[in-house]
Amino acid sequence: MNNILIVYYSLFHNTANLALEIAVQTGGTLRELIHDTNYSF
């Protein structure tokens, strides 16, 4: 049974790419944190 959960937040998709690579290599489940308010810079 696989109990690995990778949770990430990525504003510019850099962290998303890294989290995806970790999920592939560990066989974990990938989940993205999404904020309610859209913050623009």
mmCIF entry with sequence, helices, sheets and N, C-alpha, C, O atoms, coordinates in Angstrom:
data_MODEL
# 
_entry.id   MODEL 
# 
_entity.id                         1 
_entity.type                       polymer 
_entity.pdbx_number_of_molecules   1 
# 
_entity_poly.entity_id                      1 
_entity_poly.type                           'polypeptide(L)' 
_entity_poly.nstd_linkage                   no 
_entity_poly.nstd_monomer                   no 
_entity_poly.pdbx_seq_one_letter_code       MNNILIVYYSLFHNTANLALEIAVQTGGTLRELIHDTNYSF 
_entity_poly.pdbx_seq_one_letter_code_can   MNNILIVYYSLFHNTANLALEIAVQTGGTLRELIHDTNYSF 
_entity_poly.pdbx_strand_id                 A 
# 
loop_
_entity_poly_seq.entity_id 
_entity_poly_seq.num 
_entity_poly_seq.mon_id 
_entity_poly_seq.hetero 
1 1  MET n 
1 2  ASN n 
1 3  ASN n 
1 4  ILE n 
1 5  LEU n 
1 6  ILE n 
1 7  VAL n 
1 8  TYR n 
1 9  TYR n 
1 10 SER n 
1 11 LEU n 
1 12 PHE n 
1 13 HIS n 
1 14 ASN n 
1 15 THR n 
1 16 ALA n 
1 17 ASN n 
1 18 LEU n 
1 19 ALA n 
1 20 LEU n 
1 21 GLU n 
1 22 ILE n 
1 23 ALA n 
1 24 VAL n 
1 25 GLN n 
1 26 THR n 
1 27 GLY n 
1 28 GLY n 
1 29 THR n 
1 30 LEU n 
1 31 ARG n 
1 32 GLU n 
1 33 LEU n 
1 34 ILE n 
1 35 HIS n 
1 36 ASP n 
1 37 THR n 
1 38 ASN n 
1 39 TYR n 
1 40 SER n 
1 41 PHE n 
# 
_struct_asym.id          A 
_struct_asym.entity_id   1 
# 
_struct_conf.conf_type_id            HELX_P 
_struct_conf.id                      HELX_P1 
_struct_conf.pdbx_PDB_helix_id       AA1 
_struct_conf.beg_label_comp_id       ASN 
_struct_conf.beg_label_asym_id       A 
_struct_conf.beg_label_seq_id        14 
_struct_conf.pdbx_beg_PDB_ins_code   ? 
_struct_conf.end_label_comp_id       THR 
_struct_conf.end_label_asym_id       A 
_struct_conf.end_label_seq_id        26 
_struct_conf.pdbx_end_PDB_ins_code   ? 
_struct_conf.beg_auth_comp_id        ASN 
_struct_conf.beg_auth_asym_id        A 
_struct_conf.beg_auth_seq_id         14 
_struct_conf.end_auth_comp_id        THR 
_struct_conf.end_auth_asym_id        A 
_struct_conf.end_auth_seq_id         26 
_struct_conf.pdbx_PDB_helix_class    1 
_struct_conf.details                 ? 
_struct_conf.pdbx_PDB_helix_length   13 
# 
_struct_conf_type.id          HELX_P 
_struct_conf_type.criteria    ? 
_struct_conf_type.reference   ? 
# 
_struct_sheet.id               AA1 
_struct_sheet.type             ? 
_struct_sheet.number_strands   2 
_struct_sheet.details          ? 
# 
_struct_sheet_order.sheet_id     AA1 
_struct_sheet_order.range_id_1   1 
_struct_sheet_order.range_id_2   2 
_struct_sheet_order.offset       ? 
_struct_sheet_order.sense        parallel 
# 
loop_
_struct_sheet_range.sheet_id 
_struct_sheet_range.id 
_struct_sheet_range.beg_label_comp_id 
_struct_sheet_range.beg_label_asym_id 
_struct_sheet_range.beg_label_seq_id 
_struct_sheet_range.pdbx_beg_PDB_ins_code 
_struct_sheet_range.end_label_comp_id 
_struct_sheet_range.end_label_asym_id 
_struct_sheet_range.end_label_seq_id 
_struct_sheet_range.pdbx_end_PDB_ins_code 
_struct_sheet_range.beg_auth_comp_id 
_struct_sheet_range.beg_auth_asym_id 
_struct_sheet_range.beg_auth_seq_id 
_struct_sheet_range.end_auth_comp_id 
_struct_sheet_range.end_auth_asym_id 
_struct_sheet_range.end_auth_seq_id 
AA1 1 LEU A 5  ? TYR A 8  ? LEU A 5  TYR A 8  
AA1 2 THR A 29 ? GLU A 32 ? THR A 29 GLU A 32 
# 
loop_
_atom_site.group_PDB 
_atom_site.id 
_atom_site.type_symbol 
_atom_site.label_atom_id 
_atom_site.label_alt_id 
_atom_site.label_comp_id 
_atom_site.label_asym_id 
_atom_site.label_entity_id 
_atom_site.label_seq_id 
_atom_site.pdbx_PDB_ins_code 
_atom_site.Cartn_x 
_atom_site.Cartn_y 
_atom_site.Cartn_z 
_atom_site.occupancy 
_atom_site.B_iso_or_equiv 
_atom_site.pdbx_formal_charge 
_atom_site.auth_seq_id 
_atom_site.auth_comp_id 
_atom_site.auth_asym_id 
_atom_site.auth_atom_id 
_atom_site.pdbx_PDB_model_num 
ATOM 1   N N  . MET A 1 1  ? 0.844   -1.174 0.000   1.00 0.00 ? 1  MET A N  1 
ATOM 2   C CA . MET A 1 1  ? 0.000   0.000  0.000   1.00 0.00 ? 1  MET A CA 1 
ATOM 3   C C  . MET A 1 1  ? 0.892   1.242  0.000   1.00 0.00 ? 1  MET A C  1 
ATOM 4   O O  . MET A 1 1  ? 1.840   1.331  0.781   1.00 0.00 ? 1  MET A O  1 
ATOM 5   N N  . ASN A 1 2  ? 0.591   2.181  -0.863  1.00 0.00 ? 2  ASN A N  1 
ATOM 6   C CA . ASN A 1 2  ? 1.375   3.406  -0.999  1.00 0.00 ? 2  ASN A CA 1 
ATOM 7   C C  . ASN A 1 2  ? 0.721   4.524  -0.193  1.00 0.00 ? 2  ASN A C  1 
ATOM 8   O O  . ASN A 1 2  ? -0.424  4.892  -0.454  1.00 0.00 ? 2  ASN A O  1 
ATOM 9   N N  . ASN A 1 3  ? 1.441   5.060  0.780   1.00 0.00 ? 3  ASN A N  1 
ATOM 10  C CA . ASN A 1 3  ? 0.903   6.123  1.622   1.00 0.00 ? 3  ASN A CA 1 
ATOM 11  C C  . ASN A 1 3  ? 1.655   7.431  1.442   1.00 0.00 ? 3  ASN A C  1 
ATOM 12  O O  . ASN A 1 3  ? 1.735   8.227  2.378   1.00 0.00 ? 3  ASN A O  1 
ATOM 13  N N  . ILE A 1 4  ? 2.206   7.670  0.262   1.00 0.00 ? 4  ILE A N  1 
ATOM 14  C CA . ILE A 1 4  ? 2.965   8.884  0.012   1.00 0.00 ? 4  ILE A CA 1 
ATOM 15  C C  . ILE A 1 4  ? 2.053   9.922  -0.630  1.00 0.00 ? 4  ILE A C  1 
ATOM 16  O O  . ILE A 1 4  ? 1.415   9.660  -1.649  1.00 0.00 ? 4  ILE A O  1 
ATOM 17  N N  . LEU A 1 5  ? 2.001   11.100 -0.021  1.00 0.00 ? 5  LEU A N  1 
ATOM 18  C CA . LEU A 1 5  ? 1.212   12.201 -0.560  1.00 0.00 ? 5  LEU A CA 1 
ATOM 19  C C  . LEU A 1 5  ? 2.134   13.390 -0.754  1.00 0.00 ? 5  LEU A C  1 
ATOM 20  O O  . LEU A 1 5  ? 2.789   13.834 0.189   1.00 0.00 ? 5  LEU A O  1 
ATOM 21  N N  . ILE A 1 6  ? 2.189   13.906 -1.969  1.00 0.00 ? 6  ILE A N  1 
ATOM 22  C CA . ILE A 1 6  ? 2.982   15.083 -2.284  1.00 0.00 ? 6  ILE A CA 1 
ATOM 23  C C  . ILE A 1 6  ? 2.011   16.232 -2.493  1.00 0.00 ? 6  ILE A C  1 
ATOM 24  O O  . ILE A 1 6  ? 1.228   16.227 -3.442  1.00 0.00 ? 6  ILE A O  1 
ATOM 25  N N  . VAL A 1 7  ? 2.064   17.216 -1.605  1.00 0.00 ? 7  VAL A N  1 
ATOM 26  C CA . VAL A 1 7  ? 1.196   18.386 -1.689  1.00 0.00 ? 7  VAL A CA 1 
ATOM 27  C C  . VAL A 1 7  ? 2.081   19.582 -1.999  1.00 0.00 ? 7  VAL A C  1 
ATOM 28  O O  . VAL A 1 7  ? 3.118   19.778 -1.364  1.00 0.00 ? 7  VAL A O  1 
ATOM 29  N N  . TYR A 1 8  ? 1.668   20.382 -2.979  1.00 0.00 ? 8  TYR A N  1 
ATOM 30  C CA . TYR A 1 8  ? 2.493   21.512 -3.380  1.00 0.00 ? 8  TYR A CA 1 
ATOM 31  C C  . TYR A 1 8  ? 1.645   22.733 -3.700  1.00 0.00 ? 8  TYR A C  1 
ATOM 32  O O  . TYR A 1 8  ? 0.458   22.626 -4.010  1.00 0.00 ? 8  TYR A O  1 
ATOM 33  N N  . TYR A 1 9  ? 2.276   23.883 -3.619  1.00 0.00 ? 9  TYR A N  1 
ATOM 34  C CA . TYR A 1 9  ? 1.709   25.143 -4.072  1.00 0.00 ? 9  TYR A CA 1 
ATOM 35  C C  . TYR A 1 9  ? 2.744   25.755 -5.003  1.00 0.00 ? 9  TYR A C  1 
ATOM 36  O O  . TYR A 1 9  ? 3.916   25.863 -4.642  1.00 0.00 ? 9  TYR A O  1 
ATOM 37  N N  . SER A 1 10 ? 2.327   26.150 -6.184  1.00 0.00 ? 10 SER A N  1 
ATOM 38  C CA . SER A 1 10 ? 3.280   26.666 -7.157  1.00 0.00 ? 10 SER A CA 1 
ATOM 39  C C  . SER A 1 10 ? 2.695   27.869 -7.876  1.00 0.00 ? 10 SER A C  1 
ATOM 40  O O  . SER A 1 10 ? 1.747   27.740 -8.651  1.00 0.00 ? 10 SER A O  1 
ATOM 41  N N  . LEU A 1 11 ? 3.260   29.029 -7.619  1.00 0.00 ? 11 LEU A N  1 
ATOM 42  C CA . LEU A 1 11 ? 2.788   30.253 -8.267  1.00 0.00 ? 11 LEU A CA 1 
ATOM 43  C C  . LEU A 1 11 ? 3.251   30.318 -9.718  1.00 0.00 ? 11 LEU A C  1 
ATOM 44  O O  . LEU A 1 11 ? 2.486   30.726 -10.593 1.00 0.00 ? 11 LEU A O  1 
ATOM 45  N N  . PHE A 1 12 ? 4.490   29.920 -9.983  1.00 0.00 ? 12 PHE A N  1 
ATOM 46  C CA . PHE A 1 12 ? 5.049   30.020 -11.326 1.00 0.00 ? 12 PHE A CA 1 
ATOM 47  C C  . PHE A 1 12 ? 5.400   28.662 -11.928 1.00 0.00 ? 12 PHE A C  1 
ATOM 48  O O  . PHE A 1 12 ? 6.188   28.599 -12.872 1.00 0.00 ? 12 PHE A O  1 
ATOM 49  N N  . HIS A 1 13 ? 4.842   27.589 -11.413 1.00 0.00 ? 13 HIS A N  1 
ATOM 50  C CA . HIS A 1 13 ? 4.956   26.216 -11.921 1.00 0.00 ? 13 HIS A CA 1 
ATOM 51  C C  . HIS A 1 13 ? 6.328   25.571 -11.712 1.00 0.00 ? 13 HIS A C  1 
ATOM 52  O O  . HIS A 1 13 ? 6.527   24.429 -12.127 1.00 0.00 ? 13 HIS A O  1 
ATOM 53  N N  . ASN A 1 14 ? 7.268   26.259 -11.089 1.00 0.00 ? 14 ASN A N  1 
ATOM 54  C CA . ASN A 1 14 ? 8.557   25.628 -10.805 1.00 0.00 ? 14 ASN A CA 1 
ATOM 55  C C  . ASN A 1 14 ? 8.392   24.515 -9.785  1.00 0.00 ? 14 ASN A C  1 
ATOM 56  O O  . ASN A 1 14 ? 8.932   23.422 -9.955  1.00 0.00 ? 14 ASN A O  1 
ATOM 57  N N  . THR A 1 15 ? 7.651   24.794 -8.732  1.00 0.00 ? 15 THR A N  1 
ATOM 58  C CA . THR A 1 15 ? 7.421   23.791 -7.691  1.00 0.00 ? 15 THR A CA 1 
ATOM 59  C C  . THR A 1 15 ? 6.564   22.646 -8.223  1.00 0.00 ? 15 THR A C  1 
ATOM 60  O O  . THR A 1 15 ? 6.749   21.498 -7.819  1.00 0.00 ? 15 THR A O  1 
ATOM 61  N N  . ALA A 1 16 ? 5.641   22.942 -9.114  1.00 0.00 ? 16 ALA A N  1 
ATOM 62  C CA . ALA A 1 16 ? 4.787   21.905 -9.695  1.00 0.00 ? 16 ALA A CA 1 
ATOM 63  C C  . ALA A 1 16 ? 5.624   20.891 -10.455 1.00 0.00 ? 16 ALA A C  1 
ATOM 64  O O  . ALA A 1 16 ? 5.388   19.688 -10.351 1.00 0.00 ? 16 ALA A O  1 
ATOM 65  N N  . ASN A 1 17 ? 6.592   21.361 -11.213 1.00 0.00 ? 17 ASN A N  1 
ATOM 66  C CA . ASN A 1 17 ? 7.453   20.452 -11.967 1.00 0.00 ? 17 ASN A CA 1 
ATOM 67  C C  . ASN A 1 17 ? 8.264   19.561 -11.032 1.00 0.00 ? 17 ASN A C  1 
ATOM 68  O O  . ASN A 1 17 ? 8.409   18.365 -11.284 1.00 0.00 ? 17 ASN A O  1 
ATOM 69  N N  . LEU A 1 18 ? 8.785   20.131 -9.970  1.00 0.00 ? 18 LEU A N  1 
ATOM 70  C CA . LEU A 1 18 ? 9.551   19.353 -9.000  1.00 0.00 ? 18 LEU A CA 1 
ATOM 71  C C  . LEU A 1 18 ? 8.649   18.347 -8.280  1.00 0.00 ? 18 LEU A C  1 
ATOM 72  O O  . LEU A 1 18 ? 9.031   17.190 -8.100  1.00 0.00 ? 18 LEU A O  1 
ATOM 73  N N  . ALA A 1 19 ? 7.472   18.776 -7.874  1.00 0.00 ? 19 ALA A N  1 
ATOM 74  C CA . ALA A 1 19 ? 6.535   17.882 -7.190  1.00 0.00 ? 19 ALA A CA 1 
ATOM 75  C C  . ALA A 1 19 ? 6.131   16.715 -8.091  1.00 0.00 ? 19 ALA A C  1 
ATOM 76  O O  . ALA A 1 19 ? 6.000   15.584 -7.622  1.00 0.00 ? 19 ALA A O  1 
ATOM 77  N N  . LEU A 1 20 ? 5.936   16.982 -9.361  1.00 0.00 ? 20 LEU A N  1 
ATOM 78  C CA . LEU A 1 20 ? 5.588   15.929 -10.307 1.00 0.00 ? 20 LEU A CA 1 
ATOM 79  C C  . LEU A 1 20 ? 6.722   14.909 -10.417 1.00 0.00 ? 20 LEU A C  1 
ATOM 80  O O  . LEU A 1 20 ? 6.474   13.703 -10.449 1.00 0.00 ? 20 LEU A O  1 
ATOM 81  N N  . GLU A 1 21 ? 7.937   15.383 -10.474 1.00 0.00 ? 21 GLU A N  1 
ATOM 82  C CA . GLU A 1 21 ? 9.089   14.478 -10.546 1.00 0.00 ? 21 GLU A CA 1 
ATOM 83  C C  . GLU A 1 21 ? 9.187   13.613 -9.286  1.00 0.00 ? 21 GLU A C  1 
ATOM 84  O O  . GLU A 1 21 ? 9.471   12.418 -9.370  1.00 0.00 ? 21 GLU A O  1 
ATOM 85  N N  . ILE A 1 22 ? 8.953   14.213 -8.135  1.00 0.00 ? 22 ILE A N  1 
ATOM 86  C CA . ILE A 1 22 ? 8.969   13.454 -6.874  1.00 0.00 ? 22 ILE A CA 1 
ATOM 87  C C  . ILE A 1 22 ? 7.871   12.397 -6.878  1.00 0.00 ? 22 ILE A C  1 
ATOM 88  O O  . ILE A 1 22 ? 8.100   11.260 -6.465  1.00 0.00 ? 22 ILE A O  1 
ATOM 89  N N  . ALA A 1 23 ? 6.688   12.764 -7.341  1.00 0.00 ? 23 ALA A N  1 
ATOM 90  C CA . ALA A 1 23 ? 5.569   11.818 -7.383  1.00 0.00 ? 23 ALA A CA 1 
ATOM 91  C C  . ALA A 1 23 ? 5.871   10.649 -8.310  1.00 0.00 ? 23 ALA A C  1 
ATOM 92  O O  . ALA A 1 23 ? 5.550   9.504  -7.992  1.00 0.00 ? 23 ALA A O  1 
ATOM 93  N N  . VAL A 1 24 ? 6.480   10.929 -9.446  1.00 0.00 ? 24 VAL A N  1 
ATOM 94  C CA . VAL A 1 24 ? 6.823   9.859  -10.396 1.00 0.00 ? 24 VAL A CA 1 
ATOM 95  C C  . VAL A 1 24 ? 7.839   8.913  -9.776  1.00 0.00 ? 24 VAL A C  1 
ATOM 96  O O  . VAL A 1 24 ? 7.692   7.694  -9.867  1.00 0.00 ? 24 VAL A O  1 
ATOM 97  N N  . GLN A 1 25 ? 8.860   9.464  -9.150  1.00 0.00 ? 25 GLN A N  1 
ATOM 98  C CA . GLN A 1 25 ? 9.923   8.618  -8.607  1.00 0.00 ? 25 GLN A CA 1 
ATOM 99  C C  . GLN A 1 25 ? 9.507   7.849  -7.359  1.00 0.00 ? 25 GLN A C  1 
ATOM 100 O O  . GLN A 1 25 ? 10.037  6.768  -7.102  1.00 0.00 ? 25 GLN A O  1 
ATOM 101 N N  . THR A 1 26 ? 8.574   8.379  -6.583  1.00 0.00 ? 26 THR A N  1 
ATOM 102 C CA . THR A 1 26 ? 8.156   7.705  -5.349  1.00 0.00 ? 26 THR A CA 1 
ATOM 103 C C  . THR A 1 26 ? 6.871   6.906  -5.514  1.00 0.00 ? 26 THR A C  1 
ATOM 104 O O  . THR A 1 26 ? 6.538   6.084  -4.660  1.00 0.00 ? 26 THR A O  1 
ATOM 105 N N  . GLY A 1 27 ? 6.144   7.142  -6.608  1.00 0.00 ? 27 GLY A N  1 
ATOM 106 C CA . GLY A 1 27 ? 4.853   6.487  -6.787  1.00 0.00 ? 27 GLY A CA 1 
ATOM 107 C C  . GLY A 1 27 ? 3.777   7.110  -5.924  1.00 0.00 ? 27 GLY A C  1 
ATOM 108 O O  . GLY A 1 27 ? 2.736   6.499  -5.682  1.00 0.00 ? 27 GLY A O  1 
ATOM 109 N N  . GLY A 1 28 ? 4.027   8.331  -5.454  1.00 0.00 ? 28 GLY A N  1 
ATOM 110 C CA . GLY A 1 28 ? 3.090   9.010  -4.570  1.00 0.00 ? 28 GLY A CA 1 
ATOM 111 C C  . GLY A 1 28 ? 1.929   9.669  -5.292  1.00 0.00 ? 28 GLY A C  1 
ATOM 112 O O  . GLY A 1 28 ? 1.902   9.759  -6.519  1.00 0.00 ? 28 GLY A O  1 
ATOM 113 N N  . THR A 1 29 ? 0.989   10.117 -4.510  1.00 0.00 ? 29 THR A N  1 
ATOM 114 C CA . THR A 1 29 ? -0.174  10.831 -5.014  1.00 0.00 ? 29 THR A CA 1 
ATOM 115 C C  . THR A 1 29 ? 0.124   12.323 -4.974  1.00 0.00 ? 29 THR A C  1 
ATOM 116 O O  . THR A 1 29 ? 0.633   12.834 -3.977  1.00 0.00 ? 29 THR A O  1 
ATOM 117 N N  . LEU A 1 30 ? -0.193  13.012 -6.053  1.00 0.00 ? 30 LEU A N  1 
ATOM 118 C CA . LEU A 1 30 ? 0.121   14.432 -6.194  1.00 0.00 ? 30 LEU A CA 1 
ATOM 119 C C  . LEU A 1 30 ? -1.145  15.268 -6.014  1.00 0.00 ? 30 LEU A C  1 
ATOM 120 O O  . LEU A 1 30 ? -2.170  14.998 -6.640  1.00 0.00 ? 30 LEU A O  1 
ATOM 121 N N  . ARG A 1 31 ? -1.066  16.287 -5.150  1.00 0.00 ? 31 ARG A N  1 
ATOM 122 C CA . ARG A 1 31 ? -2.192  17.199 -4.925  1.00 0.00 ? 31 ARG A CA 1 
ATOM 123 C C  . ARG A 1 31 ? -1.683  18.627 -4.899  1.00 0.00 ? 31 ARG A C  1 
ATOM 124 O O  . ARG A 1 31 ? -0.650  18.912 -4.295  1.00 0.00 ? 31 ARG A O  1 
ATOM 125 N N  . GLU A 1 32 ? -2.406  19.523 -5.553  1.00 0.00 ? 32 GLU A N  1 
ATOM 126 C CA . GLU A 1 32 ? -2.040  20.939 -5.601  1.00 0.00 ? 32 GLU A CA 1 
ATOM 127 C C  . GLU A 1 32 ? -2.907  21.736 -4.640  1.00 0.00 ? 32 GLU A C  1 
ATOM 128 O O  . GLU A 1 32 ? -4.120  21.541 -4.573  1.00 0.00 ? 32 GLU A O  1 
ATOM 129 N N  . LEU A 1 33 ? -2.272  22.636 -3.895  1.00 0.00 ? 33 LEU A N  1 
ATOM 130 C CA . LEU A 1 33 ? -3.016  23.584 -3.072  1.00 0.00 ? 33 LEU A CA 1 
ATOM 131 C C  . LEU A 1 33 ? -3.416  24.752 -3.955  1.00 0.00 ? 33 LEU A C  1 
ATOM 132 O O  . LEU A 1 33 ? -2.575  25.337 -4.637  1.00 0.00 ? 33 LEU A O  1 
ATOM 133 N N  . ILE A 1 34 ? -4.689  25.091 -3.945  1.00 0.00 ? 34 ILE A N  1 
ATOM 134 C CA . ILE A 1 34 ? -5.190  26.193 -4.760  1.00 0.00 ? 34 ILE A CA 1 
ATOM 135 C C  . ILE A 1 34 ? -5.801  27.229 -3.822  1.00 0.00 ? 34 ILE A C  1 
ATOM 136 O O  . ILE A 1 34 ? -6.644  26.905 -2.987  1.00 0.00 ? 34 ILE A O  1 
ATOM 137 N N  . HIS A 1 35 ? -5.367  28.473 -3.970  1.00 0.00 ? 35 HIS A N  1 
ATOM 138 C CA . HIS A 1 35 ? -5.867  29.528 -3.110  1.00 0.00 ? 35 HIS A CA 1 
ATOM 139 C C  . HIS A 1 35 ? -7.211  30.053 -3.608  1.00 0.00 ? 35 HIS A C  1 
ATOM 140 O O  . HIS A 1 35 ? -7.505  29.979 -4.801  1.00 0.00 ? 35 HIS A O  1 
ATOM 141 N N  . ASP A 1 36 ? -8.025  30.582 -2.698  1.00 0.00 ? 36 ASP A N  1 
ATOM 142 C CA . ASP A 1 36 ? -9.345  31.099 -3.045  1.00 0.00 ? 36 ASP A CA 1 
ATOM 143 C C  . ASP A 1 36 ? -9.291  32.445 -3.750  1.00 0.00 ? 36 ASP A C  1 
ATOM 144 O O  . ASP A 1 36 ? -10.101 32.726 -4.633  1.00 0.00 ? 36 ASP A O  1 
ATOM 145 N N  . THR A 1 37 ? -8.333  33.274 -3.357  1.00 0.00 ? 37 THR A N  1 
ATOM 146 C CA . THR A 1 37 ? -8.212  34.611 -3.899  1.00 0.00 ? 37 THR A CA 1 
ATOM 147 C C  . THR A 1 37 ? -7.084  34.661 -4.912  1.00 0.00 ? 37 THR A C  1 
ATOM 148 O O  . THR A 1 37 ? -5.991  34.158 -4.652  1.00 0.00 ? 37 THR A O  1 
ATOM 149 N N  . ASN A 1 38 ? -7.340  35.262 -6.062  1.00 0.00 ? 38 ASN A N  1 
ATOM 150 C CA . ASN A 1 38 ? -6.305  35.398 -7.074  1.00 0.00 ? 38 ASN A CA 1 
ATOM 151 C C  . ASN A 1 38 ? -5.448  36.604 -6.767  1.00 0.00 ? 38 ASN A C  1 
ATOM 152 O O  . ASN A 1 38 ? -5.920  37.740 -6.812  1.00 0.00 ? 38 ASN A O  1 
ATOM 153 N N  . TYR A 1 39 ? -4.190  36.357 -6.453  1.00 0.00 ? 39 TYR A N  1 
ATOM 154 C CA . TYR A 1 39 ? -3.255  37.422 -6.175  1.00 0.00 ? 39 TYR A CA 1 
ATOM 155 C C  . TYR A 1 39 ? -2.419  37.684 -7.422  1.00 0.00 ? 39 TYR A C  1 
ATOM 156 O O  . TYR A 1 39 ? -1.823  36.764 -7.981  1.00 0.00 ? 39 TYR A O  1 
ATOM 157 N N  . SER A 1 40 ? -2.379  38.918 -7.848  1.00 0.00 ? 40 SER A N  1 
ATOM 158 C CA . SER A 1 40 ? -1.552  39.257 -9.002  1.00 0.00 ? 40 SER A CA 1 
ATOM 159 C C  . SER A 1 40 ? -0.422  40.164 -8.575  1.00 0.00 ? 40 SER A C  1 
ATOM 160 O O  . SER A 1 40 ? -0.561  40.954 -7.640  1.00 0.00 ? 40 SER A O  1 
ATOM 161 N N  . PHE A 1 41 ? 0.684   40.047 -9.256  1.00 0.00 ? 41 PHE A N  1 
ATOM 162 C CA . PHE A 1 41 ? 1.863   40.842 -8.932  1.00 0.00 ? 41 PHE A CA 1 
ATOM 163 C C  . PHE A 1 41 ? 2.143   41.819 -10.034 1.00 0.00 ? 41 PHE A C  1 
ATOM 164 O O  . PHE A 1 41 ? 3.102   42.587 -9.949  1.00 0.00 ? 41 PHE A O  1 
# 
